[in-house]
Amino acid sequence: MRWSEKDLFEVELLEPLPDEPIARRPRLPGEVTPLPGEALASWLLRYAEPFGIAPEDLLLRTSEAELAGHGDWSRRPHPALIERLAQATGVDPMSIADMTLWSCDEASDDMRDRFSCLRFQAARHVNRQQRRMAVCPLCLAEDETPYVRRDWTLGWATICPDHATVLTGDCPECGCKLRLPALSSRDYFAPDRCPRCAFRLGTASPRAAHAAVIEMHRQFGQARSSGAFALPGQGPIPWPVAMALFDVLLGAVWIDTRPVMRRRLFARIEGDFGRGALGNDLTGSYEGLMILAWILDGWPDRVRTAIAIVQGPRPRRQLERWCDLDDGIRQTLLDLLLAIWPDQQHPDDRAWWRAWIENLPETGEQLRARAAIDRFPHRRARLLALADVRDGMPVELAAEAAGVMPRTLYIWLKRGAKGDLESALDRQRGALNQAQAIEIAQWIADAPTNQPRWRSNRVKNEVLRRYGLEISLDVASRLLRKHGPWVRRRISAPQRRATYAPVAE
């Protein structure tokens, strides 16, 4: 139905009587037919646009507004809201329900960019994130009446299956994040325009999607409809379990891994899928879906390969990161992962160093007090980490608090158990230990000041003569600058001298 801007409407919204039958409640003077695959929010915004009233104010009464709450209720509305919308608009309730998402697993569909890097490394506001959307420029260009598809609002949706292109979530002109207007908004609804710069999104150049991502997107759509995902070599697993598995696999890539290791994994994926398959931005949801496609294409061997490349922890440690998992889903994932990657067999004398740390003469408070007065930064960091373990904190958490890998803290503990506390605080092999560094520092500080300033070669040769250790000239120069008795000369900017230029007569 089309209205002209010159048409006038007289609309009076009355609160029905409590005992008035629903069938006798007045219907709005208009009809807007839902378009194929349209999202409920898009249809409601188009419906309320000619009236100049927000959809919530136009279609809901006071009693139904309480059921709507403050969130984005159009994604999974209450059955009473669907009944109210059907009565007010004259649209079949089943047609309205088809424009919404199912309520089996809300977390798997609501969050936008579910497979992106930011999903695993930062927390964002839930309400604004739910309203995020991505659009297909080719679909908008073909629409006589532009509208938002329901499948575009899914959190894991990254491609358009009709055109095999990557969905656009940002304005190509100004970079604004695309969002559906709130259902309490009275702004003009134009899904084919950027809300900031009014760029016509239908004219944007689309990006072709990779064949592996297209196939993975198709499998996700079938699994969401049937409620089960066909895992290669394992058979069907429930859709909520599959989404939790995908979170664990991508978390192993993005959480607590070094960028250089992730680049190695991306190079391996591009070696199998083709050069440039991941594009320039490696942190998007489309790239996350491609990582999943690569892992599942060679399941289960590529699971072990991916975790080995990024040097991630074992499956049992991976699941400990997801504290909000249901106990049944957690156990199912653990059985699934341990079947393809058993736990590492540890020797019988595992944690033999724990007796040393628990029987240290110094308590945790004493170790922290010692760290507060120590002059070397690396010793302060190690003392604080050992103090946390001494107080009973798990090694993984103590390493995270210290900003080091758990493997590094285990090395410090084993060195201390084999030697003493000073062995755990010393630098790695081949460098000066604490006693040697203090002796060299004192030797430099006692240098005569009435003689020319020492050079780095002298310090380097003295360390080699005393301890048989090779240090770089850069280390020797830092020792001289830090402990030398010579007064540092301040180098000022060159002064400009006035010059005489004869004036021409």
C-alpha positions as CSV (number, residue, x, y, z in Angstrom):
1,M,0.0,0.0,0.0
2,R,1.3,3.4,-0.9
3,W,0.4,6.8,0.6
4,S,1.2,10.2,-0.7
5,E,2.8,12.8,1.5
6,K,-0.2,15.0,0.9
7,D,-2.7,12.5,2.2
8,L,-4.2,13.3,5.6
9,F,-5.2,10.8,8.3
10,E,-7.2,11.2,11.4
11,V,-6.2,8.5,13.8
12,E,-7.5,8.2,17.4
13,L,-5.9,5.6,19.6
14,L,-8.3,4.5,22.3
15,E,-7.6,2.0,25.1
16,P,-10.1,-0.9,24.8
17,L,-12.3,-1.9,27.6
18,P,-11.0,-4.7,29.8
19,D,-14.0,-7.0,29.0
20,E,-14.0,-6.1,25.3
21,P,-13.4,-9.2,23.1
22,I,-10.2,-9.0,21.1
23,A,-12.0,-9.7,17.8
24,R,-14.1,-6.5,18.3
25,R,-11.1,-4.2,18.9
26,P,-10.6,-1.6,16.1
27,R,-8.3,-2.3,13.2
28,L,-6.0,0.4,11.8
29,P,-7.1,2.0,8.5
30,G,-4.3,0.5,6.3
31,E,-2.6,-2.6,5.2
32,V,1.1,-3.3,4.5
33,T,1.8,-6.8,3.1
34,P,4.9,-8.4,4.5
35,L,7.5,-8.9,1.7
36,P,9.2,-12.3,1.2
37,G,11.7,-13.1,4.0
38,E,11.2,-9.7,5.6
39,A,12.2,-9.2,9.3
40,L,9.4,-8.2,11.7
41,A,11.1,-5.0,12.7
42,S,11.4,-3.9,9.0
43,W,7.7,-4.6,8.4
44,L,6.6,-2.8,11.6
45,L,8.7,0.3,10.6
46,R,7.2,0.3,7.1
47,Y,3.7,-0.1,8.6
48,A,4.0,2.8,11.0
49,E,5.9,5.2,8.7
50,P,2.8,6.8,7.0
51,F,1.2,7.5,10.4
52,G,4.2,9.3,11.7
53,I,4.0,7.3,14.9
54,A,6.5,4.9,16.4
55,P,5.5,1.2,15.9
56,E,5.3,0.6,19.6
57,D,3.0,3.5,20.2
58,L,0.9,2.7,17.1
59,L,0.4,-1.0,17.5
60,L,0.7,-1.8,21.2
61,R,-1.6,-0.9,24.1
62,T,-0.5,-0.3,27.6
63,S,-0.9,-3.9,28.6
64,E,1.0,-5.3,25.6
65,A,3.8,-2.7,26.1
66,E,4.6,-4.3,29.4
67,L,5.3,-7.6,27.7
68,A,7.5,-5.9,25.1
69,G,9.9,-4.6,27.8
70,H,12.9,-2.5,26.9
71,G,14.8,-4.8,24.5
72,D,14.4,-5.5,20.9
73,W,11.2,-7.5,21.3
74,S,10.5,-7.9,17.6
75,R,13.1,-10.7,17.3
76,R,11.3,-13.1,19.6
77,P,8.0,-11.5,20.6
78,H,5.6,-12.9,23.2
79,P,2.7,-14.9,21.7
80,A,0.3,-12.2,23.1
81,L,2.2,-9.6,21.1
82,I,1.9,-11.6,17.9
83,E,-1.9,-11.9,18.6
84,R,-2.2,-8.2,19.1
85,L,-0.2,-7.4,15.9
86,A,-2.4,-9.8,13.9
87,Q,-5.6,-8.2,15.3
88,A,-4.4,-4.6,14.7
89,T,-3.0,-5.1,11.2
90,G,-5.2,-7.9,9.8
91,V,-2.1,-10.1,8.9
92,D,-2.2,-13.8,9.7
93,P,-0.4,-14.7,13.0
94,M,1.6,-17.4,11.3
95,S,2.9,-14.9,8.8
96,I,4.0,-12.6,11.6
97,A,5.7,-15.5,13.4
98,D,7.6,-16.4,10.3
99,M,9.2,-12.9,10.4
100,T,10.7,-13.7,13.8
101,L,13.5,-15.9,15.1
102,W,12.9,-19.1,17.0
103,S,13.4,-19.2,20.8
104,C,15.4,-22.4,21.1
105,D,18.8,-20.9,21.5
106,E,18.8,-17.1,21.8
107,A,22.5,-16.6,22.3
108,S,23.3,-18.3,19.0
109,D,21.5,-15.8,16.8
110,D,21.1,-12.5,18.7
111,M,24.7,-11.2,18.9
112,R,25.9,-9.5,15.7
113,D,29.4,-10.5,14.4
114,R,29.3,-13.6,16.4
115,F,32.4,-15.1,14.7
116,S,34.5,-11.9,14.6
117,C,37.7,-11.3,16.6
118,L,36.0,-8.6,18.7
119,R,33.4,-11.1,19.8
120,F,36.1,-13.0,21.8
121,Q,38.3,-10.1,22.9
122,A,35.9,-7.3,23.9
123,A,32.5,-6.9,25.5
124,R,30.0,-4.6,23.9
125,H,26.6,-3.3,24.8
126,V,24.0,-6.0,24.2
127,N,21.1,-3.8,23.0
128,R,23.0,-1.8,20.5
129,Q,24.7,-5.0,19.3
130,Q,21.4,-6.8,18.7
131,R,20.2,-3.9,16.4
132,R,23.4,-4.2,14.2
133,M,22.6,-5.5,10.8
134,A,24.4,-6.2,7.5
135,V,22.8,-5.8,4.0
136,C,23.3,-7.2,0.5
137,P,23.8,-4.3,-1.9
138,L,22.5,-6.3,-4.9
139,C,19.3,-7.2,-3.1
140,L,18.6,-3.6,-2.2
141,A,19.3,-2.6,-5.8
142,E,16.8,-5.1,-7.1
143,D,14.0,-4.2,-4.5
144,E,11.2,-2.0,-5.7
145,T,10.5,-1.3,-2.0
146,P,13.8,-1.7,0.0
147,Y,13.4,-3.8,3.1
148,V,15.5,-5.8,5.6
149,R,15.5,-9.6,5.4
150,R,15.1,-11.7,8.5
151,D,18.2,-13.8,7.7
152,W,20.3,-10.6,7.6
153,T,19.7,-10.1,11.3
154,L,21.2,-13.4,12.3
155,G,24.4,-13.0,14.3
156,W,26.4,-15.5,12.2
157,A,25.0,-14.4,8.8
158,T,27.8,-13.1,6.7
159,I,26.8,-13.8,3.1
160,C,23.8,-13.5,0.8
161,P,23.1,-16.9,-0.6
162,D,21.1,-15.5,-3.5
163,H,24.0,-13.5,-4.9
164,A,27.0,-15.3,-3.3
165,T,28.3,-12.0,-1.9
166,V,29.5,-10.9,1.5
167,L,27.0,-8.8,3.5
168,T,28.0,-5.2,4.1
169,G,27.7,-4.1,7.8
170,D,29.4,-0.7,7.4
171,C,28.7,2.2,5.1
172,P,31.3,2.1,2.2
173,E,31.3,5.9,2.1
174,C,31.7,7.0,5.8
175,G,32.2,3.7,7.7
176,C,29.0,4.1,9.8
177,K,27.8,0.9,11.5
178,L,24.4,-0.1,10.0
179,R,21.7,-0.6,12.6
180,L,17.9,-1.1,12.5
181,P,16.0,1.8,14.0
182,A,14.5,1.2,17.4
183,L,10.8,0.4,17.4
184,S,10.2,3.4,19.5
185,S,11.8,5.7,16.8
186,R,9.8,8.0,14.6
187,D,12.6,8.6,12.1
188,Y,12.1,8.0,8.4
189,F,12.8,4.4,7.6
190,A,15.2,4.0,4.7
191,P,17.1,0.7,4.9
192,D,18.8,1.4,1.5
193,R,20.4,4.6,2.8
194,C,23.3,5.2,5.3
195,P,21.8,6.8,8.4
196,R,24.7,9.2,8.6
197,C,25.7,10.3,5.1
198,A,22.6,9.1,3.1
199,F,24.8,7.0,0.8
200,R,22.7,4.7,-1.4
201,L,23.8,1.2,-0.3
202,G,22.4,-0.4,-3.4
203,T,25.2,1.2,-5.4
204,A,28.1,-0.3,-3.3
205,S,30.5,-2.7,-4.9
206,P,29.8,-6.2,-3.4
207,R,32.6,-8.6,-2.5
208,A,32.3,-12.1,-3.8
209,A,32.1,-14.9,-1.2
210,H,34.4,-17.9,-1.2
211,A,32.8,-21.2,-2.2
212,A,33.8,-22.9,1.1
213,V,32.0,-20.1,3.1
214,I,28.9,-20.3,0.9
215,E,28.7,-24.1,1.6
216,M,29.3,-23.5,5.3
217,H,26.6,-20.8,5.4
218,R,24.2,-23.2,3.7
219,Q,24.9,-25.9,6.3
220,F,24.3,-23.4,9.1
221,G,20.9,-22.5,7.6
222,Q,19.8,-26.1,7.4
223,A,21.1,-26.9,10.9
224,R,19.2,-23.9,12.3
225,S,16.0,-25.1,10.6
226,S,16.3,-28.8,11.6
227,G,17.9,-28.2,15.0
228,A,21.0,-30.4,14.3
229,F,24.3,-29.9,12.6
230,A,26.0,-32.7,10.7
231,L,29.6,-32.8,12.1
232,P,32.0,-34.6,9.7
233,G,32.7,-38.1,10.9
234,Q,30.6,-37.7,14.1
235,G,27.0,-37.5,12.8
236,P,24.4,-34.9,13.8
237,I,24.8,-32.9,17.0
238,P,22.2,-30.5,18.5
239,W,22.4,-26.9,17.2
240,P,23.1,-25.3,20.6
241,V,26.0,-27.8,21.0
242,A,27.3,-27.0,17.6
243,M,27.3,-23.2,18.3
244,A,29.1,-23.8,21.5
245,L,31.7,-25.9,19.6
246,F,32.2,-23.1,17.1
247,D,32.8,-20.7,20.0
248,V,35.4,-23.0,21.5
249,L,37.2,-23.5,18.2
250,L,37.4,-19.8,17.4
251,G,38.2,-19.0,21.0
252,A,41.3,-21.2,20.6
253,V,42.4,-19.0,17.7
254,W,41.7,-15.6,19.2
255,I,42.0,-15.8,22.9
256,D,45.5,-15.5,24.5
257,T,47.4,-16.3,21.3
258,R,50.2,-14.3,19.8
259,P,49.7,-12.4,16.5
260,V,52.6,-14.0,14.9
261,M,51.1,-17.5,15.5
262,R,47.7,-16.4,14.1
263,R,49.4,-15.1,11.0
264,R,50.9,-18.5,10.5
265,L,47.5,-20.1,10.7
266,F,46.1,-17.6,8.2
267,A,48.9,-18.3,5.8
268,R,48.1,-22.0,6.1
269,I,44.4,-21.3,5.4
270,E,45.2,-19.2,2.3
271,G,47.5,-21.9,1.1
272,D,44.6,-24.3,1.0
273,F,41.8,-21.9,0.0
274,G,43.7,-19.6,-2.3
275,R,45.8,-16.5,-2.0
276,G,43.8,-13.5,-0.8
277,A,40.8,-15.6,0.4
278,L,40.8,-13.9,3.8
279,G,41.2,-10.4,2.5
280,N,42.8,-7.5,4.2
281,D,40.7,-7.5,7.4
282,L,41.4,-10.7,9.2
283,T,39.2,-10.0,12.2
284,G,35.7,-9.9,10.7
285,S,32.8,-12.4,11.1
286,Y,33.3,-13.5,7.4
287,E,36.9,-14.4,8.1
288,G,35.8,-16.3,11.3
289,L,33.3,-18.3,9.2
290,M,36.1,-19.1,6.8
291,I,38.3,-20.4,9.6
292,L,35.5,-22.7,10.7
293,A,35.0,-23.9,7.2
294,W,38.7,-24.7,6.9
295,I,38.7,-26.6,10.3
296,L,35.6,-28.5,9.6
297,D,36.7,-29.4,6.1
298,G,39.5,-31.5,7.5
299,W,37.8,-32.6,10.8
300,P,39.3,-33.8,13.1
301,D,42.9,-33.5,11.9
302,R,42.7,-29.7,11.3
303,V,41.5,-29.1,14.9
304,R,44.8,-30.4,16.2
305,T,46.7,-28.6,13.4
306,A,45.1,-25.2,14.2
307,I,45.7,-25.4,17.9
308,A,49.2,-26.6,17.4
309,I,50.0,-23.7,15.0
310,V,48.7,-21.0,17.4
311,Q,50.1,-22.9,20.4
312,G,46.8,-23.0,22.2
313,P,46.0,-25.1,25.3
314,R,44.4,-28.5,25.4
315,P,40.6,-29.0,25.0
316,R,40.0,-29.3,28.8
317,R,41.7,-25.9,29.3
318,Q,39.8,-24.4,26.3
319,L,36.4,-25.3,27.9
320,E,37.4,-23.7,31.2
321,R,37.2,-20.3,29.4
322,W,33.5,-20.6,28.9
323,C,32.1,-20.5,32.4
324,D,28.5,-19.9,31.3
325,L,28.1,-23.1,29.4
326,D,25.3,-25.5,30.4
327,D,26.7,-28.6,32.2
328,G,25.2,-30.9,29.7
329,I,26.6,-29.0,26.7
330,R,30.0,-28.8,28.5
331,Q,30.2,-32.5,29.0
332,T,29.1,-33.2,25.4
333,L,31.9,-31.0,24.1
334,L,34.4,-32.5,26.4
335,D,33.6,-36.0,25.3
336,L,33.7,-34.9,21.6
337,L,37.0,-33.1,21.8
338,L,38.7,-35.7,24.0
339,A,37.7,-38.4,21.6
340,I,39.8,-36.8,18.8
341,W,42.5,-35.3,21.1
342,P,43.1,-37.2,24.3
343,D,44.5,-35.4,27.3
344,Q,48.3,-35.4,27.5
345,Q,49.7,-38.2,29.6
346,H,51.6,-36.6,32.5
347,P,54.2,-38.4,34.5
348,D,53.5,-39.7,37.9
349,D,55.7,-37.1,39.6
350,R,53.7,-34.2,38.0
351,A,53.8,-31.0,40.0
352,W,56.9,-32.2,41.9
353,W,57.8,-28.5,42.3
354,R,54.7,-27.8,44.4
355,A,56.4,-29.1,47.6
356,W,59.1,-26.5,47.1
357,I,56.8,-23.5,46.6
358,E,54.6,-24.6,49.6
359,N,57.5,-25.0,51.9
360,L,59.3,-21.7,51.1
361,P,60.4,-19.8,54.3
362,E,58.9,-16.6,52.8
363,T,55.2,-16.2,52.7
364,G,53.3,-14.5,49.9
365,E,53.3,-11.2,51.8
366,Q,57.0,-11.4,52.4
367,L,57.6,-12.1,48.7
368,R,55.5,-9.1,47.7
369,A,57.4,-6.9,50.2
370,R,60.6,-8.0,48.7
371,A,59.4,-7.3,45.2
372,A,58.5,-3.7,46.3
373,I,62.1,-2.9,47.1
374,D,63.9,-4.9,44.4
375,R,65.6,-2.7,41.8
376,F,65.3,-5.0,38.8
377,P,61.9,-5.1,37.0
378,H,62.2,-8.8,35.9
379,R,62.8,-9.9,39.5
380,R,59.8,-7.9,40.7
381,A,57.6,-9.6,38.2
382,R,58.8,-13.0,39.1
383,L,58.5,-12.4,42.9
384,L,54.9,-11.2,42.5
385,A,54.0,-14.3,40.3
386,L,55.6,-16.7,42.8
387,A,53.8,-14.9,45.7
388,D,50.5,-15.6,44.0
389,V,51.3,-19.3,43.6
390,R,52.6,-19.4,47.2
391,D,49.2,-18.2,48.3
392,G,47.4,-21.0,46.4
393,M,46.5,-19.3,43.2
394,P,46.5,-21.7,40.1
395,V,49.5,-21.3,37.9
396,E,47.3,-20.3,34.9
397,L,45.7,-17.5,36.8
398,A,49.0,-16.3,38.3
399,A,50.6,-16.3,34.9
400,E,47.7,-14.2,33.5
401,A,48.0,-11.7,36.3
402,A,51.7,-11.4,35.6
403,G,51.2,-11.0,31.9
404,V,53.2,-14.1,30.9
405,M,52.4,-17.5,29.4
406,P,51.7,-20.3,31.9
407,R,54.7,-22.2,30.4
408,T,57.0,-19.4,31.4
409,L,55.8,-19.5,35.1
410,Y,56.3,-23.3,35.1
411,I,59.9,-22.8,34.0
412,W,60.5,-20.4,36.9
413,L,58.9,-22.8,39.4
414,K,61.0,-25.7,38.1
415,R,64.2,-23.7,38.3
416,G,63.5,-22.8,41.9
417,A,62.7,-26.3,42.8
418,K,65.9,-27.6,41.3
419,G,68.0,-24.8,42.9
420,D,66.7,-22.1,45.2
421,L,64.7,-18.9,45.1
422,E,67.5,-17.0,43.5
423,S,67.6,-19.5,40.6
424,A,64.0,-18.8,39.9
425,L,64.6,-15.1,39.9
426,D,67.7,-15.2,37.7
427,R,67.5,-14.3,34.0
428,Q,67.7,-17.0,31.3
429,R,70.9,-18.9,30.6
430,G,73.7,-16.9,29.0
431,A,72.9,-13.6,30.7
432,L,74.2,-12.0,33.9
433,N,72.5,-13.3,37.0
434,Q,71.7,-11.1,40.0
435,A,75.0,-11.3,41.8
436,Q,77.0,-10.8,38.6
437,A,75.0,-7.8,37.6
438,I,75.5,-6.2,41.0
439,E,79.2,-6.8,40.9
440,I,79.5,-5.3,37.4
441,A,77.4,-2.3,38.4
442,Q,79.6,-1.6,41.4
443,W,82.7,-1.9,39.3
444,I,81.3,0.7,36.8
445,A,80.3,3.0,39.7
446,D,83.8,3.0,41.1
447,A,85.4,4.1,37.8
448,P,87.5,7.3,38.2
449,T,85.9,10.4,37.1
450,N,89.1,12.3,36.2
451,Q,89.8,10.0,33.3
452,P,88.1,9.6,29.9
453,R,84.7,8.0,30.0
454,W,84.7,4.3,29.5
455,R,83.5,2.7,26.3
456,S,81.1,-0.2,25.9
457,N,83.8,-2.5,24.6
458,R,85.6,-2.2,28.0
459,V,82.5,-3.4,29.9
460,K,81.9,-6.2,27.4
461,N,85.5,-7.5,27.7
462,E,85.4,-7.3,31.5
463,V,82.2,-9.4,31.6
464,L,83.9,-11.9,29.3
465,R,87.0,-12.0,31.4
466,R,85.3,-12.4,34.7
467,Y,82.4,-14.7,33.9
468,G,83.0,-16.1,30.5
469,L,79.7,-14.6,29.2
470,E,79.1,-12.7,26.0
471,I,76.9,-9.6,26.2
472,S,76.0,-7.2,23.4
473,L,77.3,-3.7,23.1
474,D,73.8,-2.4,23.6
475,V,73.6,-4.1,27.0
476,A,77.0,-2.8,28.0
477,S,76.0,0.7,26.9
478,R,72.9,0.6,29.1
479,L,75.0,-0.5,32.1
480,L,77.3,2.4,31.6
481,R,74.5,4.9,31.3
482,K,72.7,3.6,34.3
483,H,75.6,3.0,36.8
484,G,78.4,5.2,35.5
485,P,79.7,8.1,37.7
486,W,80.1,10.5,34.8
487,V,77.9,13.5,34.5
488,R,75.6,13.3,31.6
489,R,76.1,16.2,29.2
490,R,73.0,17.9,28.0
491,I,73.0,18.4,24.3
492,S,71.2,21.6,23.5
493,A,69.9,22.8,20.1
494,P,72.4,24.5,17.9
495,Q,72.4,28.3,18.3
496,R,71.8,30.5,15.4
497,R,74.5,33.1,14.9
498,A,73.6,36.5,13.5
499,T,75.3,37.2,10.2
500,Y,75.9,40.6,8.6
501,A,74.5,41.2,5.2
502,P,75.5,44.4,3.5
503,V,72.7,46.5,2.3
504,A,72.8,47.4,-1.3
505,E,73.1,51.1,-2.0
